Amino acid sequence: MKSKAKLTHPGKAILAGGIAGGIEICITFPTEYVKTQLQLDEKANPPRYRGITDCVSQTVRHHGVKGLYRGLSSLLYGSIPKSAVRFGVFEMLSNQMKDEAGKLDSTRGLVCGLGAGVMEAVLVVCPMETIKVKFIHDQTSANPKYRGFFHGVREIVRTQGIRGTYQGLTATVLKQGSNQAIRFFIMTSLRNWYKGDNPNKSINPMITGAFGAIAGAASVFGNTPLDVIKTRMQGLEAHKYKSTMDCAMKIMRHEGSAAFYKGTVPRLGRVCLDVAIVFIIYEEVVKVLNKVWTSE
């Protein structure tokens, strides 16, 4: 008789996800900073940066190494609840969709990932990303107006209302939904392949990391255009766009299709590392929690 796969309590997933998200963003933020700067660097300006190296060089020259961490606070404050919501919702949905043997097939993994991505987008990611992009974009201004996270949030809400933190909501939901759908589909497929007929087979952290990197790469190539649109919709010049579709059409008209893949290389590096780290830490924290937190 085949053993039945153990279920992960959503509470454990929330705690483990939050811890994983906080650690991961502290490690990978500089690549997110560079990716965002390159995506905001429109051809019409003309371009401020000649590439990744030039962006890093100019930032360090004018703002020091700490300049590569501008906007970290907004992303850090959001990454913990983002990962907590993502893994909590995924485990809650997957616990309901697993078969009698406790196994989640790839298609259902995709659906659970989509649900987790949409939920994290609405509750956490959209306001967090909007604030982060405004902070990073503000640094390129002649006279930066945001003195820090709380000051920036206060100014954004004072001048634009709560709605000001929800710019690009449609693009963010599309991006996060597709992101997590792709990632959890790949992760579920690879895990099922690796475990075979033993759903409780342990996976080495390095293998988990490799699976995570593959899943991250797939999501980058699958939805970078949505990420570019989302970034433009959340920048300080978002007023130029009437809607998500209008933003996409203007990028295509003025900059060409290649603009939809701006920042792909730094995003690829960040996301592969991001997803690998998050899944490794998540799985290891869950293992620890299983020893001290007994649940059925």
C-alpha positions in Angstrom: 0.0 0.0 0.0 1.4 3.4 -1.0 2.0 5.9 1.8 -0.1 9.1 1.9 1.6 12.4 1.5 1.6 14.6 4.6 -0.3 17.9 4.4 1.3 21.2 5.4 -0.8 23.3 7.8 -1.5 26.7 6.4 -0.3 28.3 9.6 3.1 26.7 9.2 3.2 27.8 5.6 2.4 31.4 6.5 5.2 31.5 9.2 7.7 29.7 7.0 6.9 31.8 4.0 7.3 35.1 5.9 10.7 34.1 7.2 11.8 32.9 3.7 10.6 36.1 2.1 12.4 38.4 4.5 15.8 36.6 4.2 15.6 36.4 0.4 14.9 40.0 -0.3 17.9 41.2 1.8 20.1 39.0 -0.4 18.8 39.8 -3.8 17.6 43.4 -3.7 20.4 45.1 -5.7 19.4 43.1 -8.8 15.8 44.3 -8.3 17.0 47.9 -8.1 19.0 47.6 -11.4 16.1 45.8 -13.2 13.7 48.5 -12.2 16.0 51.3 -13.2 16.5 49.8 -16.7 12.8 49.3 -17.2 12.1 53.0 -16.2 14.9 54.2 -18.6 12.8 55.1 -21.6 14.3 55.6 -25.1 12.6 58.9 -25.4 14.7 60.4 -22.6 17.3 59.4 -24.1 18.6 56.4 -22.1 20.4 57.3 -18.9 22.1 53.9 -18.7 24.1 51.9 -21.3 23.4 48.6 -19.5 23.6 46.7 -16.2 27.2 47.6 -15.4 26.7 51.2 -16.3 23.6 51.4 -14.1 25.5 49.9 -11.1 28.5 52.2 -11.8 26.5 55.4 -12.0 24.4 54.5 -8.9 27.5 53.7 -6.7 29.4 56.8 -8.0 26.5 59.2 -7.2 24.9 57.5 -4.2 27.4 55.0 -2.9 26.8 51.3 -2.4 23.8 52.1 -0.3 22.2 53.6 -3.4 21.7 50.0 -4.7 19.4 49.4 -1.7 17.2 52.5 -2.2 13.6 51.2 -1.8 14.7 48.1 0.2 12.6 49.1 3.2 9.4 49.2 1.2 10.1 45.8 -0.4 11.3 44.3 2.9 8.1 45.4 4.7 6.1 43.8 1.9 8.2 40.7 1.2 7.4 39.1 4.5 3.6 39.3 4.2 3.8 38.6 0.5 5.6 35.3 0.9 3.4 34.5 3.9 0.2 35.1 1.9 1.6 33.2 -1.1 2.6 30.0 0.7 -0.4 30.2 3.1 -2.9 30.4 0.3 -1.1 27.8 -1.8 -1.1 25.3 1.0 -4.7 26.1 1.9 -5.8 25.5 -1.7 -3.6 22.5 -2.4 -4.8 20.8 0.8 -8.3 21.0 -0.7 -7.2 19.9 -4.2 -4.9 16.9 -3.5 -6.1 13.4 -4.4 -6.8 10.7 -1.9 -3.1 9.8 -1.7 -2.4 13.4 -0.8 -0.7 14.1 -4.1 -1.1 17.4 -6.1 -0.9 17.0 -9.8 0.8 19.6 -12.1 -2.5 21.1 -13.4 -3.9 21.6 -9.9 -0.5 23.0 -8.8 -0.9 25.6 -11.6 -4.4 26.5 -10.4 -3.3 26.8 -6.7 -0.3 28.9 -7.8 -2.6 31.2 -9.8 -4.9 31.7 -6.8 -1.9 32.4 -4.5 -0.5 34.9 -7.0 -3.7 36.8 -7.4 -4.3 37.0 -3.6 -0.7 38.2 -2.9 -1.1 40.8 -5.7 -4.2 42.3 -4.2 -3.3 42.2 -0.5 0.4 43.0 -0.6 2.3 43.2 -3.9 0.5 46.1 -5.7 0.9 48.7 -2.9 4.3 47.4 -2.0 5.6 47.5 -5.6 4.0 50.9 -6.3 5.9 52.4 -3.4 9.1 50.7 -4.3 9.0 51.9 -7.9 8.2 55.4 -6.8 11.2 55.4 -4.4 13.6 54.1 -7.0 12.3 56.5 -9.7 12.4 59.4 -7.2 16.2 58.9 -6.8 16.7 59.8 -10.5 15.0 63.2 -10.0 17.1 66.3 -9.6 15.5 66.9 -6.2 14.3 63.7 -4.5 11.2 64.3 -2.4 11.0 61.1 -0.4 13.2 61.0 2.7 12.4 57.5 3.7 9.8 54.7 3.7 7.2 56.2 6.1 7.6 59.7 4.8 7.2 58.4 1.2 4.1 56.4 2.0 2.6 59.4 3.9 3.3 61.7 0.9 1.9 59.3 -1.6 -1.3 58.8 0.4 -1.6 62.5 1.1 -1.3 63.6 -2.5 -2.9 60.6 -4.3 -4.9 58.9 -1.7 -4.9 55.1 -1.0 -5.5 54.7 -4.8 -2.0 56.1 -5.3 -0.6 52.9 -3.8 -2.7 50.7 -6.2 -1.4 52.0 -9.5 -1.1 49.2 -12.1 -3.3 46.8 -10.1 -4.5 44.9 -13.3 -0.9 44.5 -14.5 0.2 43.4 -11.1 -2.6 40.8 -10.8 -1.7 39.5 -14.2 2.0 39.4 -13.4 1.7 37.8 -10.0 -1.0 35.4 -11.0 1.0 34.1 -14.0 4.3 34.2 -12.0 3.0 31.9 -9.3 1.0 29.7 -11.7 4.1 29.1 -13.8 6.4 28.6 -10.7 4.2 26.3 -8.8 3.3 24.3 -11.9 7.1 23.7 -12.6 7.8 23.0 -8.9 4.9 20.6 -8.6 5.9 18.8 -11.8 9.6 18.5 -10.8 8.7 17.4 -7.2 6.3 14.7 -8.5 8.9 13.5 -11.0 11.6 13.3 -8.3 9.5 11.7 -5.6 7.9 9.1 -7.9 5.7 6.7 -6.0 6.9 7.9 -2.6 5.1 11.3 -1.9 7.0 11.6 1.5 10.5 11.2 0.0 12.8 13.9 1.3 14.3 16.4 -1.2 17.9 17.7 -0.7 17.9 21.5 -0.3 20.3 21.9 -3.3 17.9 19.9 -5.5 15.0 22.1 -4.2 17.1 25.2 -5.1 17.8 23.8 -8.6 14.1 23.2 -9.1 13.3 26.7 -7.8 15.8 28.3 -10.2 14.3 26.4 -13.2 10.8 27.6 -12.1 12.0 31.1 -11.7 13.6 31.2 -15.1 10.4 29.9 -16.7 8.4 32.6 -15.1 10.8 35.4 -16.2 10.6 34.4 -19.9 6.9 33.9 -19.6 5.9 37.2 -18.1 8.6 39.9 -18.3 6.4 42.0 -20.7 3.8 42.2 -17.9 6.5 43.2 -15.5 7.7 46.0 -17.7 4.1 47.3 -18.1 3.5 47.0 -14.4 6.7 49.0 -13.6 5.8 51.8 -16.0 2.2 51.9 -14.6 3.7 52.4 -11.1 6.5 54.9 -11.9 6.4 58.6 -11.3 5.3 59.1 -14.9 2.4 56.7 -14.7 0.0 59.6 -15.5 1.1 59.3 -19.2 -0.9 56.0 -19.4 -4.7 55.8 -19.4 -4.7 52.0 -18.7 -2.7 48.8 -18.8 -3.6 48.4 -22.5 -2.7 52.0 -23.3 0.7 51.6 -21.6 1.4 48.4 -23.6 0.4 50.1 -26.9 2.5 53.2 -26.2 5.6 51.1 -25.4 5.1 49.2 -28.6 4.5 52.3 -30.7 7.4 54.4 -29.3 10.0 51.8 -28.3 9.3 48.6 -30.2 8.7 45.1 -29.0 12.3 44.8 -27.5 11.3 47.2 -24.8 9.0 44.6 -23.3 12.1 42.6 -22.4 14.0 45.5 -20.8 15.7 44.3 -17.6 15.3 40.7 -18.5 18.9 39.8 -17.6 19.0 41.3 -14.2 15.5 40.1 -13.5 16.5 36.6 -14.6 19.5 36.6 -12.2 17.4 37.9 -9.4 14.3 35.7 -9.9 16.3 32.5 -10.3 18.2 33.2 -7.1 15.0 34.6 -5.4 12.9 31.5 -6.1 15.7 29.1 -5.3 16.4 30.7 -1.9 12.7 31.1 -1.0 11.9 27.5 -1.7 15.0 26.2 0.1 14.3 28.3 3.2 10.6 27.6 3.1 11.1 23.8 3.0 13.8 23.8 5.7 11.7 26.0 8.0 8.7 23.8 7.5 10.8 20.8 8.5 11.8 22.5 11.7 8.2 23.5 12.4 7.0 20.0 11.9 9.2 18.9 14.8 7.9 21.5 17.2 4.4 22.1 15.8 2.2 19.0 15.7 -0.8 19.3 13.5 -3.1 16.9 11.6 
